[in-house]
Amino acid sequence: AREQAPATTLYGNRLVVVASTLAGLTAAILEADSPTIDVGPVTIDDDSASSTPDVDTNGTMIGVAYVGADPGGTTGRIATLDLDGELLAQAPPLQITPSNTTPRSPAIRSISTGWGLTWHDGRTDENSDCVNFGFCRNDIYFVGASVADVGGDAIDISADPNDAIEPSIARLGNTIAIVWKTFRGSRRTAFARAFTCEP
């Protein structure tokens, strides 16, 4: 495995582990009270550039958000698996960001019958350092997705003149909360936004 922390989530007495390895992105399902692998490892994406996964379950399926390779760079992706670890609906996994946006730190939570996804990328930064070298000022984005479709364009939820990075997402009922880091001069500051999603 690479030096990236695996993503994990629990449902019932089962532990879902998603890891980025040199062989690509893989998932395994373990019995939480046993060292035995119950399902997997299952290959989600066989590209070794697949990285930074996050995982959640709604009790009937498992959603995995990650950064995947793209001919022009990287894109954000989502894969949905059933509780037996089989990929559902889309192959390859659904692309959630435009090409060449260089998304980072994707996070996922279940909402109604699909997924809420957030990440940071520098698509709105047009300065020469960003265009030529990838040193971009980032914004935080959110989009909803079903198993087979992205629900419209991503929303820029940070609209911050400063760099906004590393979002986390949580859900309570129909309320989604997203927290991220931003920079004010030499200080890092946490910002948050909460909104209601459709049931």
N, C-alpha and C positions, 0 to 999 in steps of 0.2 A: 504494500500500500504506500501511497505518497504521504508526505508530512502534512496532511489535512485531516482534521477531525471528522470522523464519520457522523452522519446525521442519524438520529434515532427517534422513534416514537413508540408508544405502547398502545395496544388495544387488547382488552381482556388480559390473559396471562401470556401474551405473545409480544415479543420485542422485534420491531422492524429496524434493520440496520442498513444504511445506504453508504457506500464508500466509493471514493474515486481512487482507482488503481492504475497502474501502467497498462492494464488490459482494458480500461474503460470504466464505466460506471456500473456497479453491481449492487444488488440488494439481496439480503438474506432475512429470513424470519426464524426467530429462535423462541423456544419455550422460555419464558422469563425466569422460571425456577429451575432451569436445567441448562447445562452447557451444550445441549444437543441442537444442531441446526435442523429445524423442522422443514424449511423450504429454502432451496437455493444452494449456492449463490445463483442468482438470475441476472443475466446481462441486460441492462437498460439501454446502454449506448456503448458500442464497442470502440469508439474513438478515444484514444488515450488523452486527448485534450479536454475531455469532459471533466468538470470540476465543481467544487463548492456546492454540494447538494444540500437541500433541506427536504424534510419529509413530514407528512401528516396523514392521518386517517380519519374518515368519518364513520367508521364502523362497518361500512360495506365495500369500501375501496381505499386504496393507498395512493396518495399523490406525491410525486417527486419533482421538485423544481431544481434546475441546475444550469450551469453555463456549458454550452456545447460548441463544438467547432463549426465554423462556417467558412466557405471559400474566401470571404473577405475579412475574416477575423473570428469573432465569436457572437453567439446569440443566446438569449435566454430560452430555455425549453421546459416543458412539463411532460412527464410521463405518468400515466395512470395504470395501476396494477390492481387486479382483484386480490382478495385476501389469501389466495393460494400462490401469489407471486407472478401470475401471468399478465403480460401487457394487454391492456384493453384498447380497442378502437384504433388508435393511430400508430403507425409504424412508418417512418421513424417518429419519435415523440414530437409533439406539437411545438412549433416555434412561437414564442410569446413576445419577442422583440424584433424589430427590423434588423436586417443585416447591418454589419459595421457599427453597431451602437456600443460594443464592448461592455455589456452588462456585468455587474459584479454583485456579490452577496445576495443571491435570490433567497426569498423566504416564502413559505406557503402555509395557508390554513384553510380548512374546509369551510365552505359557506353554502348553505342550502343544498343544492344538488351538484355543486361543483367546487371550485377552488378560488381563493383570493391570493393573488401573487404580488409581491413587491420586490424591488431591486434598485440599485443605483446605476446610472450610466451618464455619459457626457455628451449625448446627442445634440444638446442646445448650445454647446460651446463651439464657437466658430473661430477662436483665435488660432494663430498659426502653430503654436505649440501643440494644441489639441489636434488640429488637422494633420500636421506633419509627423508628430511624435507620440500622440496619444496621451499627453499630459493635460487632461481635461478637468474642468470644473463640473462636478456631477450634480444631478438632481435625483430625487426619489420618485419612482413611478409605481402605480398600482393598476392592475387589470383583473377582471374576473374571467374565469374559463370553465367550460364544461369538459366532459371527457373528450369530446371531439372538436371543439371550436373555442376560439378566443372571443370573448364577449365585447368586441369593439376595440377602439383605440385605448392605449394606456393613458392614464391621467397623471400629469405632473403634480404631485401633491405637496412638494416642498417649495417650488417656485422661489428658491433661495439664491440671492446674489453671491453667496458664499458656497463653498464645497459642501455638499450633503452626501453622507456615505453610511453604509452598513445598517440598513433598516432591519427591524424585527417586527413581526406581526403577531397579534393576539386576537382572539375572538371570544366574546361573551354574548350568547344569544344571537341577535342580529346586528350587534355592534362590533365593528372592526377597529382596532387601534394599531397604529403604526408609529414606532419610535425610531429615531435616527440620530446620528451625530452630525454636527456641523461645526464650522470654525468661525469664530469671531475674533479677528486679529490673531493673537497667538493662543487663544483659549478654545478648548473644545466645549461645546454646549450640546445638551440633549434637547431635541424637539419632539413633539408628538402631535398626532392628528387622529381624531376618532370620527367615524361616520357610520351610518346605518346602511346595511345591505338588504336587498329584497329577500323575503323569506322563501 
